Amino acid sequence: MKLNFEDLILFENDDYILINKPPNIASLDERNADKSLSILRMAKAYHPDAQLGHRLDKGTSGILAIAKNPAAYRHLAMQFEHRDVTKRYHAVVDGVHDFDGVSVYLPISPIKDGTAVKIDRQKGKDAETIFNTLKVFRLHTLVECIPITGRMHQIRVHLMCLKAPIANDPTYGGKPVFLSELKRKFNLKKDTEEQSLIQRVALHARSLTFDLLNGERTVFEAPYPKDFDVLVKQLEKNS
């Protein structure tokens, strides 16, 4: 998989690079994976002082801010700390839901091996997410998710609590999306196993809003990658 970092860039100035991270590429180096492919490594090859302003899960696509100098990094880190950054994600979830500014405020703690999280009212850390329905399909809903805090897997576990797990997210109860379930006259070729329309958790970081160093409040938006776009179009077409 040959990826050109410059092709991912949506915006660049003297302080920041905003990219549209492809799915299935780690933000940081992973212990046992191909190191050359992490976003951080690609960013540093492009600009030696690059630092990631935040992270996205490996499977999650979308907007990611990279600082090009220490002052820019500090400026963004402070905004994250004071919750002055607005992050908006789009998720395709199982079932039909009408969320209008629904806030889930449930504390989260990691499960022992650290690969997933659970709701933990006793020992968990504060976590809050706001959800809005964007589009309703026959069996699914496109939801906007606005995390107020930045806990691991927060959106995924909070949607599970709303009985709206993200499509193709088995960790939190989300089911694969099969075309045969959407299309009334669907014929699968003999001896082939049907694949989910999306091969990862159906979550995309749609936009990021923060202040540049000159104080200008700016919204950066990342278009859907191909797999997410195909999923949404198939859901539209077949509802």
C-alpha atoms as one frame of an Amber mdcrd trajectory, in Angstrom:
protein
   0.000   0.000   0.000   1.875   3.046  -1.235   0.613   6.141   0.472   1.766
   9.609  -0.422   1.527  11.874   2.630   1.069  14.983   0.485  -2.084  13.465
  -1.020  -3.663  13.413   2.453  -3.157  17.138   3.140  -6.322  19.263   3.301
  -4.728  22.441   4.687  -1.240  23.650   5.499   0.272  26.862   6.824   3.475
  27.667   8.765   2.102  26.079  11.938  -0.273  23.250  11.085  -0.946  20.462
   8.620  -4.505  19.096   8.527  -4.850  15.713   6.876  -7.632  13.296   6.015
  -6.320  10.131   7.679  -7.139   6.970   5.729  -8.690   4.068   7.635  -6.501
   1.225   8.924  -3.348   3.275   9.433  -2.150   3.868  12.980  -1.646   7.425
  14.206   1.482   6.425  16.146   3.951   3.562  15.733   2.506   0.256  16.852
   4.555  -2.298  18.722   4.677  -5.024  16.127   3.361  -3.473  12.925   5.091
  -1.928   9.924   6.537   1.221  11.485   7.033   3.073   8.222   3.280   3.460
   7.787   2.286   5.334  10.933   0.919   8.840  10.371   3.502  10.287  12.765
   6.378   8.734  10.821   4.996   9.919   7.464   4.468  13.403   8.906   8.039
  13.558  10.252   9.417  12.477   6.880   7.473  15.368   5.346   8.335  17.885
   8.103  10.964  16.869  10.712   9.404  18.786  13.633   5.895  17.406  13.092
   3.915  16.370  16.168   0.381  14.983  16.227  -2.040  17.302  18.007  -4.326
  14.358  18.885  -4.952  10.797  17.732  -7.499   8.766  15.841  -8.023   5.030
  16.288  -6.365   2.968  13.596  -9.701   2.039  11.987 -11.133   5.557  12.139
 -10.689   7.825   9.129 -10.829  11.593   9.005  -9.461  14.920  10.094  -6.207
  14.951  12.025  -4.223  18.032  13.082  -0.426  17.986  13.024   1.675  20.781
  14.527   4.812  21.900  12.657   6.534  23.624  15.572   6.483  23.519  19.400
   4.507  26.770  19.746   1.756  25.455  17.447   1.685  22.163  19.353   1.330
  23.954  22.722  -1.344  26.261  21.330  -3.462  23.306  20.183  -2.751  21.214
  23.312  -4.027  24.047  25.521  -7.221  24.288  23.482  -7.772  20.533  23.880
  -7.135  20.837  27.614  -9.662  23.665  27.983 -12.149  21.855  25.722 -12.044
  24.692  23.203 -11.671  22.295  20.268 -14.856  21.035  18.629 -14.633  17.569
  17.103 -17.480  16.217  15.014 -17.593  12.597  13.902 -20.017  10.832  11.585
 -21.021   7.260  12.378 -23.342   4.800  10.682 -25.175   2.988  13.473 -27.434
  -0.049  13.651 -31.159   0.670  13.847 -33.323   3.749  13.342 -32.801   6.520
  15.887 -33.930  10.085  16.401 -31.185  11.828  18.365 -31.578  15.557  18.790
 -28.796  16.855  21.008 -28.868  13.670  23.107 -26.089  13.836  25.688 -24.545
  10.699  27.147 -22.594  11.391  30.324 -21.187   8.066  31.502 -17.720   7.449
  32.958 -15.360   5.082  31.187 -12.501   2.865  32.274 -10.278   0.556  30.227
 -10.810  -3.193  30.318  -7.749  -5.014  31.726  -5.807  -5.621  28.510  -6.330
  -2.018  27.397  -7.817  -2.855  23.990 -11.377  -1.827  24.880 -13.324   0.156
  27.494 -16.400  -0.235  29.654 -18.802   2.041  31.517 -17.619   2.247  35.097
 -19.681   4.464  37.400 -17.362   3.863  40.364 -13.844   4.217  39.013 -14.324
   5.501  35.470 -13.151   8.845  34.129 -15.711  11.479  33.130 -16.883  11.106
  29.550 -19.526  13.015  27.633 -20.724  12.801  24.033 -23.557  14.609  22.250
 -25.430  12.872  19.408 -27.566  14.195  16.537 -29.330  12.213  13.841 -28.262
  13.368  10.362 -30.087  10.858   8.131 -32.363   7.914   8.713 -32.246   4.863
   6.449 -34.325   1.698   6.493 -32.192  -0.232   8.993 -29.472   2.262   9.917
 -28.924   5.882  10.933 -26.179   8.367  10.088 -25.317  10.104  13.356 -23.192
  13.136  14.199 -21.148  12.557  17.354 -19.586  15.426  19.291 -17.254  14.194
  22.033 -16.888  16.767  24.817 -14.145  14.719  26.477 -11.522  12.667  24.641
 -11.539   9.185  26.144 -10.545   6.068  24.241 -13.485   4.458  22.366 -15.808
   6.979  23.987 -18.134   7.436  20.995 -18.313   3.693  20.385 -19.187   2.703
  23.954 -21.637   5.603  24.412 -23.509   4.624  21.244 -23.703   1.061  22.534
 -25.367   2.492  25.674 -27.976   4.156  23.433 -28.620   0.758  21.774 -27.183
   2.242  18.592 -23.834   0.475  18.177 -21.699   1.551  15.242 -22.041  -0.666
  12.176 -19.324  -3.319  11.909 -18.048  -2.677  15.444 -18.156  -6.171  17.020
 -16.310  -4.972  20.152 -19.348  -2.890  21.136 -22.140  -4.911  19.561 -22.207
  -3.434  16.047 -23.158  -5.779  13.205 -21.709  -6.007   9.705 -23.725  -4.360
   6.914 -24.606  -6.811   4.166 -25.944  -5.669   0.824 -28.228  -8.724   0.840
 -30.060  -7.218   3.843 -30.503  -3.866   2.117 -31.287  -4.979  -1.410 -34.491
  -6.877  -1.951 -33.291  -8.782  -5.006 -29.738  -9.619  -4.174 -28.015 -12.670
  -5.578 -24.741 -13.709  -4.066 -22.450 -15.631  -6.403 -22.374 -19.325  -5.580
 -19.640 -20.398  -3.135 -18.711 -16.860  -2.153 -19.040 -15.490   1.323 -20.664
 -12.101   1.541 -18.475  -9.332   2.942 -19.673  -6.380   4.988 -20.056  -3.189
   2.904 -17.486  -1.612   5.228 -14.561  -3.626   6.558 -13.941  -1.487   9.653
 -15.857   0.388  12.330 -18.086   2.866  10.422 -16.710   5.994  12.093 -15.244
   9.061  10.380 -13.793  12.202  11.990 -15.678  14.759   9.921 -14.481  18.109
  11.241 -12.225  19.877  13.701 -12.702  23.461  14.876  -9.964  25.344  16.718
  -8.107  28.677  16.820  -5.025  29.134  14.664  -2.061  30.959  16.191  -3.383
  34.287  14.908  -6.577  33.695  16.917  -8.686  32.890  13.847 -11.347  30.276
  14.649 -11.258  27.798  11.774 -13.306  24.752  10.804 -11.490  21.996   8.917
 -13.566  19.322   7.234 -12.557  15.925   5.866 -14.551  14.343   3.024 -15.647
  10.724   3.448 -13.116   8.147   2.275 -14.261   5.725  -0.400 -15.456   2.918
   1.909 -17.575   5.205   4.101 -18.956   7.023   1.067 -19.946   3.744  -0.620
 -21.679   2.597   2.576 -23.725   5.790   2.929 -24.638   5.796  -0.788 -25.796
   2.156  -0.652 -27.900   2.888   2.431 -29.464   5.897   0.657 -30.079   3.941
  -2.532 -31.693   1.002  -0.761 -33.966   2.787   1.665
